[in-house]
């Protein structure tokens, strides 16, 4: 199903406090004035997202390499257990440019795109202006 609803919430999932800080700045500079939720652990993000079931149109930016549950594990769990009630975009946002990681991301249906850090204002603006699928 395709939604053209504007993104109301961005969820940043990355164990790097600095990356989250700079990515939040890029989103704000791109004109996003909605809610930004930041999680430094895959487990805590997954708990929130499964409880919320995407109640508002949401953009998720997910890192791969995190202690505990990595980004691929989070994406697979969301694929299996999430029943979104609103528009959803999930993008991997990582420092890894490895082709193996890109291929793994492409094999998980919920992942829409593979982006290499840092998130720029221009990339953020593009992501915020794209139709969402559930």
C-alpha positions in Angstrom: 0.0 0.0 0.0 1.3 3.5 -0.9 0.8 6.5 1.4 1.6 10.1 0.4 1.3 11.3 4.0 4.1 13.5 5.1 6.6 12.0 7.6 5.5 12.9 11.1 8.3 11.1 13.1 11.9 10.1 12.5 13.4 7.2 14.5 17.2 7.2 14.6 18.7 3.9 15.7 22.4 4.2 16.2 24.8 3.5 19.1 26.8 6.6 18.3 25.6 9.6 20.2 27.6 11.9 17.9 26.1 10.4 14.7 22.6 10.8 16.2 23.3 14.4 17.1 24.6 15.3 13.6 21.8 13.4 11.9 19.2 15.2 13.9 20.8 18.5 12.8 20.7 17.4 9.2 17.0 16.5 9.5 16.1 19.9 11.1 18.1 21.8 8.5 16.2 19.8 5.8 13.0 21.4 7.3 11.7 18.5 9.4 9.8 19.9 12.4 8.2 16.7 13.6 9.1 14.2 16.3 12.6 12.7 16.4 13.1 9.6 18.6 16.6 8.5 19.2 17.6 5.0 20.4 21.2 3.9 21.0 20.2 0.2 21.2 18.5 -2.0 18.7 16.6 -3.8 21.5 15.1 -0.6 22.9 14.2 0.7 19.4 12.5 -2.7 18.6 10.6 -2.6 21.8 9.3 0.9 21.1 8.4 0.2 17.5 6.6 -3.1 18.2 4.6 -1.4 21.0 3.8 1.6 18.8 3.1 -0.5 15.6 3.9 2.7 13.6 1.0 4.9 14.8 2.1 7.9 12.7 4.0 8.1 9.4 7.5 7.2 10.3 11.0 7.3 8.7 13.5 4.9 10.4 17.2 5.4 9.9 19.0 2.2 11.2 22.7 1.6 11.7 24.1 -1.9 11.2 26.9 -2.3 13.7 25.6 -1.9 17.2 26.3 -3.9 20.4 23.7 -6.4 21.2 21.1 -6.6 18.5 22.5 -5.3 15.2 20.6 -3.4 12.5 20.0 -6.5 10.4 18.5 -8.3 13.4 16.2 -5.3 14.1 15.1 -5.2 10.5 14.3 -8.9 10.4 12.4 -8.7 13.7 10.3 -5.8 12.3 9.7 -7.7 9.1 8.3 -10.7 11.1 6.4 -8.8 13.8 5.5 -5.3 12.8 2.0 -4.5 11.5 2.2 -0.8 10.6 -0.9 1.3 11.1 0.6 4.2 9.2 3.2 4.9 6.5 6.7 3.6 7.0 10.1 4.0 5.4 13.1 2.1 6.8 16.6 2.9 5.5 19.9 1.5 6.6 22.3 4.4 7.5 25.7 3.1 8.2 29.4 3.7 7.9 29.8 0.3 6.1 30.3 0.5 2.4 30.9 -3.3 2.2 29.1 -5.0 -0.7 28.3 -8.0 1.7 26.4 -5.6 4.0 24.6 -4.0 1.0 23.6 -7.4 -0.3 22.3 -8.4 3.2 20.2 -5.2 3.4 18.8 -5.9 -0.1 17.7 -9.3 1.0 15.4 -7.9 3.8 12.2 -6.6 2.3 11.4 -3.9 4.8 14.7 -2.1 4.0 14.1 0.4 1.4 17.5 1.9 0.8 21.2 1.5 1.9 22.8 4.8 2.8 26.4 5.5 3.9 27.0 8.0 6.7 26.9 10.9 7.2 23.3 11.9 6.6 23.4 15.2 4.7 20.7 17.9 4.6 20.1 17.1 1.0 19.7 13.4 1.5 17.4 14.0 4.5 15.2 16.3 2.4 14.9 13.7 -0.3 14.0 11.0 2.2 11.4 13.2 3.8 9.8 13.9 0.4 9.3 10.3 -0.8 6.1 8.2 -0.8 6.0 5.6 2.0 5.1 2.0 1.6 3.7 -0.5 4.1 
